[in-house]
Amino acid sequence: MRATVIVFALCAVACAVAHVAILRSVVRTASDRTPLEPGVPRPSFAVELVWAVLPMLALALVLTATWTKVRRDSAPQPEAILEVAR
């Protein structure tokens, strides 16, 4: 396994852990019913959830595009080896 695949996998796992923490925080905050200071509006759970999920979806698209590039670049390329050998 090439180093690029290992680095990519570590980054993907770190992003997944971070997004799970973000979603957990949104759900925990929504279930917390401690009163806020007067005049401070409480955000809607749906709005908070959307703003937590949108970056997750965007990151999933970026990670998917990156994974295809990593796989393509980590595959053996016999023509490149032949060029170096000449």
C-alpha distances in whole Angstrom, upper triangle without the diagonal:
4,7,8,7,7,11,12,11,13,16,16,17,19,21,22,23,25,27,27,29,31,32,33,35,37,38,39,41,43,44,45,49,50,53,52,54,57,56,53,51,49,46,45,43,42,42,39,37,37,36,33,32,32,30,27,27,27,24,23,23,22,19,19,19,17,14,15,15,12,11,13,12,9,10,12,15,18,21,19,19,22,24,22,24,27
4,5,6,7,9,10,11,13,15,16,17,19,20,22,23,25,26,28,29,31,32,33,35,37,38,39,41,43,44,45,49,50,52,51,54,56,55,52,50,48,45,45,42,42,41,39,37,36,35,33,31,31,29,27,27,26,23,22,23,20,17,18,18,15,13,14,13,10,10,12,10,7,9,11,14,17,19,17,17,20,21,20,22,25
4,5,5,6,8,10,11,12,14,15,17,18,20,21,23,24,26,27,29,30,32,33,35,36,37,39,41,42,43,47,48,50,49,51,54,53,49,48,46,43,43,41,40,39,37,35,35,34,31,30,30,27,25,26,25,22,21,22,20,17,18,18,15,13,15,14,10,12,14,12,9,12,14,17,19,22,19,19,23,23,22,24,27
4,5,5,6,9,10,11,12,14,15,16,18,20,21,22,24,26,27,29,30,32,33,35,36,37,39,41,42,45,46,48,47,49,52,51,47,46,44,41,41,39,38,37,35,33,32,31,29,27,27,24,22,23,22,18,18,19,16,13,15,14,11,10,12,11,7,9,11,9,7,11,13,16,19,21,18,19,23,23,22,24,27
4,6,5,6,9,10,10,12,14,15,16,18,20,21,22,24,26,27,28,30,32,33,34,36,37,39,40,44,45,47,46,49,51,50,47,45,43,40,40,37,36,36,33,31,31,30,27,26,26,23,21,21,21,17,16,17,15,12,13,14,11,8,11,10,7,8,11,10,8,11,14,16,20,22,20,21,24,25,24,26,29
4,5,5,6,9,10,11,12,14,15,17,18,20,21,23,24,26,27,29,30,32,33,35,36,38,39,42,43,46,45,47,50,49,46,44,42,39,39,37,36,35,33,31,31,30,27,26,26,23,21,22,22,18,18,19,17,14,15,16,13,11,14,14,10,11,15,13,11,14,17,20,23,25,23,23,27,27,26,28,31
4,5,5,6,9,10,11,12,14,15,17,18,20,21,23,24,26,27,29,30,31,33,35,36,37,41,42,44,43,45,48,47,43,42,40,37,37,35,34,34,31,29,29,28,25,24,24,21,20,21,20,16,16,18,15,12,15,15,12,11,14,13,10,12,15,14,12,16,18,21,24,26,23,24,28,28,26,29,32
4,5,5,6,9,10,11,12,14,15,17,18,20,21,23,24,26,27,29,30,32,33,35,36,39,41,43,42,44,46,45,42,40,38,35,35,33,32,31,29,27,26,25,23,22,21,19,17,18,17,13,13,14,12,9,11,12,8,8,11,11,8,10,13,12,12,15,18,20,24,25,23,24,28,28,27,30,33
4,5,5,6,9,10,10,12,14,15,16,18,20,21,22,24,26,27,28,30,32,33,34,38,39,42,41,43,46,45,41,40,37,35,34,32,31,31,28,26,26,25,22,21,22,19,16,18,17,14,13,15,14,10,12,14,11,9,13,13,11,12,15,15,14,16,19,22,25,27,26,27,30,31,30,32,35
4,5,5,6,9,10,11,12,14,15,17,18,20,21,23,25,26,27,29,30,32,33,36,37,40,39,41,44,43,40,39,36,34,34,31,31,30,28,26,26,25,22,21,22,19,17,19,18,15,15,17,15,12,14,16,13,12,16,16,13,15,18,18,16,19,22,25,28,30,28,29,32,33,31,34,37
4,5,5,6,9,10,11,12,14,15,16,18,20,21,23,24,26,27,29,30,31,35,36,38,37,39,42,41,37,36,34,31,31,29,28,28,25,23,23,22,19,19,19,16,14,16,15,11,12,14,12,9,12,14,11,11,15,15,13,15,18,17,17,20,23,25,29,30,28,29,33,33,32,34,37
4,5,5,6,9,10,11,12,14,15,16,18,20,21,23,24,26,27,29,30,34,35,37,36,39,41,40,36,35,32,30,29,27,26,26,23,21,21,20,17,16,17,14,12,13,13,9,9,12,10,7,10,12,10,10,13,14,13,14,18,18,17,20,23,25,29,31,29,30,34,34,33,36,38
4,5,5,6,9,10,11,12,14,15,16,18,20,21,22,24,26,27,28,32,33,36,35,38,40,40,36,35,32,29,29,26,26,26,23,21,22,21,17,17,18,16,13,15,16,12,12,15,14,11,13,16,14,13,17,18,16,17,21,21,20,22,25,28,31,33,32,33,36,37,36,38,41
4,5,5,6,9,10,11,12,14,15,17,19,20,21,22,25,26,27,30,31,34,33,35,38,37,34,33,30,28,28,25,25,25,22,20,21,19,16,16,18,15,12,15,15,12,13,16,14,12,15,17,15,15,19,19,17,19,23,22,21,24,28,30,34,35,33,34,38,38,37,39,42
4,5,5,6,9,10,10,12,14,15,17,18,20,21,23,24,26,29,30,32,31,33,36,35,31,30,28,25,25,23,22,22,19,17,18,16,13,13,14,11,9,12,12,8,9,13,11,10,13,15,14,14,17,18,17,19,22,22,22,25,28,30,34,35,33,35,38,38,37,40,43
4,5,5,6,9,10,11,12,14,15,17,18,20,21,23,24,28,29,31,31,33,36,35,32,30,27,25,24,21,21,21,18,16,17,16,13,12,14,12,9,11,13,10,9,13,13,11,13,16,15,15,18,20,18,20,23,24,23,25,29,31,35,37,35,36,40,40,39,42,45
4,6,5,6,9,10,10,12,14,15,16,18,20,21,22,26,27,30,29,32,35,34,30,29,26,24,24,21,22,22,19,17,18,17,13,14,16,14,11,14,16,13,13,17,16,14,17,20,18,18,22,23,21,23,26,26,25,28,32,34,38,39,38,39,42,42,41,44,47
4,5,5,6,9,10,11,13,14,15,16,19,20,21,24,25,28,27,29,32,31,28,26,24,22,22,19,20,19,16,15,16,14,11,12,14,11,10,13,14,11,13,16,16,14,17,20,19,19,22,23,22,24,27,27,27,30,33,35,39,40,38,40,43,43,42,45,48
4,5,5,6,8,10,11,12,14,15,17,18,20,23,25,27,26,28,31,30,26,25,22,19,19,17,17,16,13,12,13,12,8,8,11,9,7,10,12,10,11,14,14,13,16,19,18,19,22,23,22,24,27,28,27,30,34,36,39,41,39,41,44,44,43,46,49
4,5,5,6,8,10,11,12,14,15,16,18,22,23,26,25,28,31,31,27,25,22,20,20,16,17,17,14,12,14,14,10,10,13,12,10,13,15,13,13,17,18,16,18,21,21,21,24,26,25,26,29,30,29,32,35,37,41,43,41,42,46,46,45,48,51
4,6,5,6,9,10,10,12,14,15,16,20,21,23,23,26,28,28,25,24,21,19,19,16,17,17,14,13,15,14,10,12,15,13,12,15,17,15,16,19,20,18,21,24,23,23,27,28,27,28,31,32,31,34,37,40,43,45,43,44,48,48,47,50,53
4,5,5,6,9,10,11,12,14,15,19,20,22,21,24,26,26,22,21,18,16,16,13,14,14,10,10,12,10,7,9,12,10,10,13,15,14,15,18,18,18,21,23,23,23,26,28,27,29,32,32,32,35,38,40,44,45,44,45,49,48,48,51,53
4,5,5,6,8,10,11,12,14,17,19,22,21,24,27,26,22,21,17,15,14,11,12,12,9,7,10,10,6,8,11,11,10,13,15,14,15,18,19,19,21,23,24,24,27,29,28,30,32,33,33,35,39,41,45,46,45,46,50,50,49,52,55
4,5,5,6,8,10,11,12,16,17,20,20,23,26,26,23,21,18,16,16,12,14,15,12,10,13,13,10,12,15,15,13,16,19,18,18,22,22,22,24,27,26,26,29,31,30,32,35,36,35,38,41,43,47,49,47,48,52,52,51,54,57
4,5,5,6,8,10,10,14,15,17,17,20,23,23,19,18,15,13,14,11,14,14,10,10,13,12,10,12,15,15,14,17,19,18,20,23,23,23,25,28,28,28,31,33,32,34,37,37,37,39,43,45,49,50,49,50,53,53,53,55,58
4,6,5,6,9,10,13,15,17,16,19,21,21,18,16,12,11,11,8,10,10,7,7,10,10,8,10,13,14,13,16,18,18,19,22,23,23,25,28,28,29,31,33,33,34,37,38,38,40,44,46,50,51,49,51,54,54,54,56,59
4,5,5,6,9,12,14,17,17,20,23,23,19,17,14,12,11,8,10,12,9,8,12,12,10,12,15,16,15,18,20,20,21,24,25,25,27,29,30,30,33,35,34,36,38,39,39,41,45,47,51,52,51,53,56,56,55,58,61
4,5,5,6,10,12,15,15,19,21,22,19,17,14,13,13,10,13,15,11,11,15,15,13,15,19,19,18,21,23,23,23,27,28,27,29,32,32,32,35,37,36,38,41,41,41,43,47,49,53,54,53,54,58,58,57,60,62
4,5,5,8,10,12,12,15,18,18,15,14,10,10,11,9,12,13,10,11,14,14,13,15,18,19,19,21,23,23,24,27,28,28,30,33,33,33,36,38,37,39,42,43,43,45,49,51,54,56,54,56,59,59,58,61,64
4,5,7,10,12,13,16,18,18,15,13,9,9,8,6,10,11,9,10,13,14,13,15,18,19,19,21,23,24,25,27,29,29,31,33,34,34,37,39,39,40,43,44,44,46,50,52,55,57,55,57,60,60,60,63,65
4,6,9,12,13,17,19,20,17,16,12,12,12,9,13,15,12,13,16,17,16,18,21,22,21,24,26,26,27,30,31,31,33,36,36,36,39,41,41,42,45,46,45,48,51,54,57,59,57,59,62,62,62,64,67
4,6,9,11,14,17,18,15,14,11,12,13,11,15,16,14,15,18,18,17,20,23,24,23,26,28,28,29,32,33,33,35,38,38,38,41,43,42,44,47,47,47,50,53,55,59,60,59,60,64,64,63,66,68
4,6,9,12,14,16,14,13,10,12,13,12,16,17,15,17,20,20,20,22,25,26,26,29,31,31,32,35,36,36,38,40,41,41,44,46,45,47,50,51,50,53,57,59,62,64,62,64,67,67,66,69,72
4,6,10,12,14,12,13,11,13,15,15,19,19,17,19,22,22,22,25,27,28,28,31,32,32,34,37,37,38,40,42,42,43,46,47,47,49,51,52,52,54,58,60,64,65,63,65,68,68,67,70,73
4,7,8,11,10,10,9,13,15,16,19,19,18,20,23,23,23,26,28,29,29,32,33,34,36,38,39,39,42,44,44,45,48,49,49,51,53,54,54,57,60,62,66,67,65,67,70,70,69,72,74
4,6,8,6,8,8,11,14,15,19,18,17,20,22,21,21,25,26,27,28,31,32,32,34,37,37,38,40,42,42,44,46,47,47,49,52,52,53,55,59,61,64,65,63,65,69,68,67,70,73
4,6,6,9,10,13,16,18,22,20,19,23,25,23,24,27,29,29,31,33,34,35,37,39,39,40,43,44,45,46,49,50,50,52,54,54,55,58,61,63,67,67,65,67,71,70,69,72,75
4,6,8,10,14,17,19,22,21,21,24,26,25,26,29,30,31,33,35,36,37,39,41,41,42,45,46,47,48,51,52,52,54,56,57,57,60,64,65,69,70,68,70,73,72,71,75,77
4,6,9,12,15,18,21,19,19,23,24,23,24,28,28,29,31,33,34,35,37,39,39,41,43,44,45,47,49,50,50,53,55,55,56,59,62,64,67,68,66,68,71,70,70,73,75
4,7,9,13,15,18,16,16,19,21,19,21,24,25,26,28,30,30,31,34,35,36,37,40,41,41,43,46,46,47,49,51,51,52,55,59,60,64,64,62,65,68,67,66,70,72
4,6,9,12,15,13,13,17,18,17,19,22,22,24,25,27,28,29,32,33,34,35,37,39,40,41,44,45,45,47,49,50,51,53,57,58,62,63,61,63,66,65,65,68,70
4,7,9,12,11,10,14,15,15,16,19,20,22,23,25,26,27,29,31,32,33,35,37,38,39,41,43,43,45,47,48,49,51,55,56,60,61,59,61,64,64,63,67,69
4,6,9,7,7,10,12,11,13,16,17,18,20,21,23,24,26,27,29,30,32,33,34,36,38,39,40,42,44,45,45,48,51,53,57,57,56,58,61,60,60,63,65
4,5,5,6,9,10,11,12,14,16,18,19,20,22,24,25,26,28,29,31,33,34,35,37,39,39,41,43,44,45,47,51,52,56,57,55,58,61,60,60,63,65
4,5,5,6,9,10,10,12,14,16,17,18,20,22,23,25,26,27,28,31,32,33,35,37,37,39,41,42,43,45,48,50,54,55,54,56,59,58,58,61,63
4,5,5,6,9,10,10,12,15,15,16,18,20,21,22,24,25,27,29,30,31,33,35,36,37,39,40,41,43,47,48,52,53,52,54,57,57,57,60,62
4,5,5,6,9,10,11,13,15,15,17,19,20,21,23,25,26,28,29,30,32,34,35,36,38,39,40,42,46,48,51,52,51,53,56,55,55,59,61
4,5,5,6,9,10,12,13,15,16,17,19,21,22,23,25,27,28,29,31,33,33,35,37,38,39,41,45,46,50,51,49,52,55,54,54,57,59
4,5,5,6,9,11,11,12,15,16,17,19,20,21,22,25,26,27,29,31,31,33,35,36,37,39,42,44,48,49,48,50,53,52,52,55,57
4,5,5,6,9,10,10,12,14,15,17,18,20,21,23,24,25,27,29,30,31,33,35,36,37,41,43,46,47,46,48,51,51,51,54,56
4,6,6,7,9,10,11,13,15,16,17,19,21,22,23,25,27,28,29,31,33,34,35,37,41,42,46,46,45,47,50,49,49,53,55
4,6,6,7,9,11,11,13,15,16,17,19,21,22,23,25,27,27,29,31,32,33,35,39,40,44,45,43,45,49,48,48,51,53
4,6,5,6,9,10,10,13,14,15,16,19,20,21,23,25,25,27,29,30,31,33,37,38,42,43,41,44,47,46,46,49,51
4,5,5,6,9,10,11,13,14,15,17,18,20,22,23,24,26,28,29,30,32,36,37,41,41,40,42,45,45,45,48,50
4,5,5,6,8,10,10,12,14,15,16,18,20,21,22,24,26,27,28,30,34,35,39,39,38,40,43,42,42,46,47
4,5,5,6,9,10,10,12,14,15,16,18,20,20,22,24,25,26,28,32,33,37,38,37,39,42,42,42,44,47
4,5,5,6,9,10,11,13,14,15,17,19,20,21,23,24,25,27,31,32,36,37,36,38,41,41,41,44,46
4,5,5,6,9,10,11,12,14,16,17,18,20,22,23,24,26,30,31,35,35,34,36,39,38,39,42,44
4,5,5,6,8,10,10,12,14,15,16,18,20,21,22,24,28,29,33,33,32,34,37,37,37,40,42
4,5,5,6,9,10,10,12,14,15,16,18,20,21,22,26,28,31,32,31,33,36,36,36,39,41
4,5,5,6,9,10,11,13,14,16,17,19,20,22,25,26,30,31,30,32,35,34,35,38,40
4,5,5,6,9,10,11,12,14,16,16,18,20,24,25,28,29,27,30,33,32,32,36,37
4,5,5,6,9,10,10,12,14,15,16,18,22,23,27,28,26,29,32,31,31,34,36
4,5,5,6,9,10,11,12,14,15,17,21,22,25,26,26,28,30,31,31,34,36
4,5,5,7,9,10,11,13,14,16,19,20,24,24,23,26,28,28,29,32,33
4,5,5,6,9,10,10,12,14,18,19,23,23,22,24,27,26,27,30,32
4,5,5,6,8,10,10,12,16,17,21,22,21,23,26,26,26,29,31
4,6,5,6,9,10,11,14,15,19,20,19,22,24,24,25,28,30
4,5,5,6,8,10,13,14,18,18,17,19,22,22,22,25,27
4,5,5,6,9,12,13,17,18,17,18,22,22,22,24,27
4,6,5,6,10,12,15,17,16,18,21,21,22,24,26
4,6,5,9,9,13,14,13,15,18,18,19,22,24
4,6,8,9,12,13,12,14,17,17,17,19,22
4,6,9,12,14,12,13,17,17,17,19,22
4,6,10,12,11,12,15,16,17,18,21
4,6,9,9,9,12,13,14,15,18
4,6,6,7,9,10,11,13,15
4,5,5,6,9,10,11,13
4,5,5,6,9,10,11
4,5,5,6,9,10
4,5,5,6,9
4,5,5,6
4,5,5
4,6
4
